Amino acid sequence: MKKNLTSLIFAAVFLCFCPSLAGAVARQSSVVQTQQLEIPYSFDLKKEGLEKSLGRKLTFREKLTLRFVNKKIEKQSSKYERSENSEIGARKTTGKSQIVAFLLCFFLGLLGIHRFYLGYTGMGVLYIFTLGLFGIGWLIDLILLIIPNGLTPKGETRY
């Protein structure tokens, strides 16, 4: 029984860290194994199910390993879903205009209003207390907002 649990956990960790390698192995194996390995994110290891199949309670070490494996499976599945749903070269946009940010910077830049607009609240507060980093930060931000990929909204990629 312990050997089955160990091999199950090893297989789950293997699928988490090497999903592309697992897919290659699955293509070379039989049809039944291929169906199990090509969709590594469709299963979820449950504590109750493992305890029932083993006929005993899991040890603390096994519970920690199980929690780690489930987190890795969840992380990999979300990464897998994002890569399938996104197109190559797709941009993540927040809907904030760089022209509006430039105008806010030009007229209210010493107060850091443009930083609040772009999502950088910490820098916005710093600009309020230092009057745009003594005017130097305001000037730098004006230049960065003119450049296409200079100062972008927080969380947005443009390349």
Stockholm file with secondary structure:
# STOCKHOLM 1.0

chainA/1-159         MKKNLTSLIFAAVFLCFCPSLAGAVARQSSVVQTQQLEIPYSFDLKKEGLEKSLGRKLTFREKLTLRFVNKKIEKQSSKYERSENSEIGARKTTGKSQIVAFLLCFFLGLLGIHRFYLGYTGMGVLYIFTLGLFGIGWLIDLILLIIPNGLTPKGETRY
#=GR chainA/1-159 SS CHHHHHHHHHHHHHHHHCHHHHHHHHHHSCHHHHHHHHCTTSCCCCHHHHHHHHTSCCCHHHHHHHHHHHHHHHHHHHHHHHHHHSCTTCCBCCSCCHHHHHHHHHHHGGGTHHHHHHTCHHHHHHHHHHHHHHTHHHHHHHHHHHSTTSSCCTTCBCC
#=GC SS_cons         CHHHHHHHHHHHHHHHHCHHHHHHHHHHSCHHHHHHHHCTTSCCCCHHHHHHHHTSCCCHHHHHHHHHHHHHHHHHHHHHHHHHHSCTTCCBCCSCCHHHHHHHHHHHGGGTHHHHHHTCHHHHHHHHHHHHHHTHHHHHHHHHHHSTTSSCCTTCBCC
//
